Amino acid sequence: MAGLGPLARIARLGSNLCRNHRLIFNKSSQRRGIASCIDPAQGLTDEQKEFQKVAFDFAANEMAPHMAEWDQKEIFPVETMRKAAQLGFGGIYVQPDVGGSGLSRLDTSIIFEALSTGCVSTTAYISIHNMCAWMIDTFGNDEQREKFCPDLCSMEKFASYCLTEPGSGSDAASLLTSAQRKGDHYILNGSKAFISGGGDTDVYVVMCRTGGKGPKGISCLVVEKGTPGLSFGKKEKKVGWNSQPTRAVIFEDCAVPVSNRLGEEGQGFGIAMRGLNGGRINIASCSLGAAHASVQLARDHLLVRKQFGETLSNNQFLQFKLAEMATKLVASRLLVREAATALQEGRPDAVSLCSMAKLFVTDECFDICNQALQMHGGYGYLKDYAVQQFVRDIRVHQILEGTNEVMRMIISRNLLTES
Ligand SMILES: Cc1cc2nc3c(=O)[nH]c(=O)nc-3n(C[C@H](O)[C@H](O)[C@H](O)COP(=O)(O)OP(=O)(O)OC[C@H]3O[C@@H](n4cnc5c(N)ncnc54)[C@H](O)[C@@H]3O)c2cc1C
């Protein structure tokens, strides 16, 4: 496989791994094709269609058959993620010289949307891992990039993003975890809350205070598992996102080499926010995948379920609801792709568009999935049917990577201050 470019590598491995392009969601799915008006391949280049198909195939064959079990048994599917990494999905927008696929933000969104149709929770973790790998690739020096990125891109090692603390969530710049410099080490004390992958991952990208109050006193350190003084809280019990663990990450006199600092002292908050701009597109893309799958599940159910002597698809109220869901899905996809393009091009509207995409898409896609559950009636509430898992898994997208209220703050600040 050596010598092949990232796209060729993805396509070659994908065609070996996955023969059938189909979405397996639940026992009653009719596995019909995709209506052209909601087809996520519309408007893409041939190359994008190629790796999108690989991602859809991987979702259908390697993830969807297990998504209910991973949820119910709370399994972190390490080997499946490593298989995804073989396709180039461990460092999608990381540069190729350190093992990444070197793809664009739009390409990344296309891949995460497709993967999420097979398991939102697992894909969302992969998206956080990608964000961390990108932060090290972008803000790390050569030594740091070479030390961490290859193992992250292959998912030999897994990463976590550590910003939130028990006392600082939306007001992230008020974080208290301290890093006091002693010689060639920082001594970390404090704790992080709600850390995705926490305890099961190897590399922790930690925002901590090396200076005074506010964002300018924050630095970014990479803390490796096994460092004395690093420990973890209990695994949280969650509504969704059950295929990935969430734990507190605790630092007690944890000595981290100064050489593990990304960027300069005081740049950590900016690095964290730069990571989150892409993270917000990625999370919105995961919501899109869930909504896309749910629209198809709802359509299939309406076509087969009979009440009052005819299929539900003959009922105009439900027809109109389905049309609204499809319209919201396509509008959401357009906004995500526009935000991804803006970020890729470094446009001045990128930060606001990423926030708009996260706000609009995670809200609308939650409504789509919830409506799809409603269309299934009582069956939608049963764990045999995938639609309930899509609802549970994407609910948290309205809360994390900046709540949707915080997204409104960012967008309105831009509207009111930029002239
Ligand atoms: C499953 C899960 C995984 C997570 N993974 C990670 C992770 O990997 N890394 C990480 O760092 N964090 C992670 N988080 C944390 C997440 O980012 C925070 O929960 C989120 O930022 C909100 O912070 P909070 O929970 O403290 O809520 P708070 O900040 O206490 O907010 C509570 C409510 O008040 C609203 N609110 C707060 N301030 C305002 C305001 N000024 N105006 C209007 N409304 C306001 C909020 O929008 C929210 O609705 C995760 C959370 C969950 C649930």
PDBQT file of the ligand as one rigid body, heavy atoms in Angstrom, charges set to zero:
ROOT
HETATM    1  C1  LIG A 501     -21.192  13.135  26.799  1.00  0.00    +0.000 C 
HETATM    2  C2  LIG A 501     -20.339  14.366  26.931  1.00  0.00    +0.000 A 
HETATM    3  C3  LIG A 501     -19.058  14.356  26.399  1.00  0.00    +0.000 A 
HETATM    4  C4  LIG A 501     -18.234  15.485  26.562  1.00  0.00    +0.000 A 
HETATM    5  N1  LIG A 501     -16.960  15.443  26.092  1.00  0.00    +0.000 NA
HETATM    6  C5  LIG A 501     -16.105  16.453  26.375  1.00  0.00    +0.000 A 
HETATM    7  C6  LIG A 501     -14.723  16.350  26.031  1.00  0.00    +0.000 A 
HETATM    8  O1  LIG A 501     -14.287  15.357  25.435  1.00  0.00    +0.000 OA
HETATM    9  N2  LIG A 501     -13.894  17.368  26.384  1.00  0.00    +0.000 N 
HETATM   10  C7  LIG A 501     -14.353  18.479  27.037  1.00  0.00    +0.000 A 
HETATM   11  O2  LIG A 501     -13.544  19.360  27.324  1.00  0.00    +0.000 OA
HETATM   12  N3  LIG A 501     -15.665  18.607  27.377  1.00  0.00    +0.000 NA
HETATM   13  C8  LIG A 501     -16.543  17.609  27.069  1.00  0.00    +0.000 A 
HETATM   14  N4  LIG A 501     -17.872  17.721  27.421  1.00  0.00    +0.000 N 
HETATM   15  C9  LIG A 501     -18.325  18.871  28.172  1.00  0.00    +0.000 C 
HETATM   16  C10 LIG A 501     -19.208  19.815  27.383  1.00  0.00    +0.000 C 
HETATM   17  O3  LIG A 501     -18.443  20.510  26.441  1.00  0.00    +0.000 OA
HETATM   18  C11 LIG A 501     -19.912  20.741  28.393  1.00  0.00    +0.000 C 
HETATM   19  O4  LIG A 501     -20.883  19.942  29.065  1.00  0.00    +0.000 OA
HETATM   20  C12 LIG A 501     -20.567  21.944  27.744  1.00  0.00    +0.000 C 
HETATM   21  O5  LIG A 501     -19.578  22.828  27.261  1.00  0.00    +0.000 OA
HETATM   22  C13 LIG A 501     -21.482  22.713  28.696  1.00  0.00    +0.000 C 
HETATM   23  O6  LIG A 501     -20.865  22.968  29.921  1.00  0.00    +0.000 OA
HETATM   24  P1  LIG A 501     -21.642  22.606  31.284  1.00  0.00    +0.000 P 
HETATM   25  O7  LIG A 501     -22.082  21.200  31.187  1.00  0.00    +0.000 OA
HETATM   26  O8  LIG A 501     -20.760  22.977  32.399  1.00  0.00    +0.000 OA
HETATM   27  O9  LIG A 501     -22.942  23.502  31.277  1.00  0.00    +0.000 OA
HETATM   28  P2  LIG A 501     -23.065  25.020  31.801  1.00  0.00    +0.000 P 
HETATM   29  O10 LIG A 501     -22.004  25.855  31.246  1.00  0.00    +0.000 OA
HETATM   30  O11 LIG A 501     -23.211  24.979  33.284  1.00  0.00    +0.000 OA
HETATM   31  O12 LIG A 501     -24.438  25.466  31.162  1.00  0.00    +0.000 OA
HETATM   32  C14 LIG A 501     -25.720  25.026  31.635  1.00  0.00    +0.000 C 
HETATM   33  C15 LIG A 501     -26.782  25.610  30.708  1.00  0.00    +0.000 C 
HETATM   34  O13 LIG A 501     -26.760  27.046  30.809  1.00  0.00    +0.000 OA
HETATM   35  C16 LIG A 501     -26.563  27.603  29.534  1.00  0.00    +0.000 C 
HETATM   36  N5  LIG A 501     -25.752  28.816  29.652  1.00  0.00    +0.000 N 
HETATM   37  C17 LIG A 501     -24.580  28.971  30.300  1.00  0.00    +0.000 A 
HETATM   38  N6  LIG A 501     -24.147  30.226  30.198  1.00  0.00    +0.000 NA
HETATM   39  C18 LIG A 501     -25.059  30.889  29.449  1.00  0.00    +0.000 A 
HETATM   40  C19 LIG A 501     -25.170  32.232  28.965  1.00  0.00    +0.000 A 
HETATM   41  N7  LIG A 501     -24.269  33.149  29.235  1.00  0.00    +0.000 N 
HETATM   42  N8  LIG A 501     -26.256  32.552  28.231  1.00  0.00    +0.000 NA
HETATM   43  C20 LIG A 501     -27.192  31.628  27.940  1.00  0.00    +0.000 A 
HETATM   44  N9  LIG A 501     -27.150  30.359  28.360  1.00  0.00    +0.000 NA
HETATM   45  C21 LIG A 501     -26.086  29.992  29.107  1.00  0.00    +0.000 A 
HETATM   46  C22 LIG A 501     -25.845  26.544  28.726  1.00  0.00    +0.000 C 
HETATM   47  O14 LIG A 501     -25.994  26.734  27.348  1.00  0.00    +0.000 OA
HETATM   48  C23 LIG A 501     -26.524  25.291  29.242  1.00  0.00    +0.000 C 
HETATM   49  O15 LIG A 501     -27.750  25.117  28.574  1.00  0.00    +0.000 OA
HETATM   50  C24 LIG A 501     -18.732  16.633  27.221  1.00  0.00    +0.000 A 
HETATM   51  C25 LIG A 501     -20.049  16.631  27.722  1.00  0.00    +0.000 A 
HETATM   52  C26 LIG A 501     -20.836  15.525  27.577  1.00  0.00    +0.000 A 
HETATM   53  C27 LIG A 501     -22.250  15.546  28.145  1.00  0.00    +0.000 C 
ENDROOT
TORSDOF 0
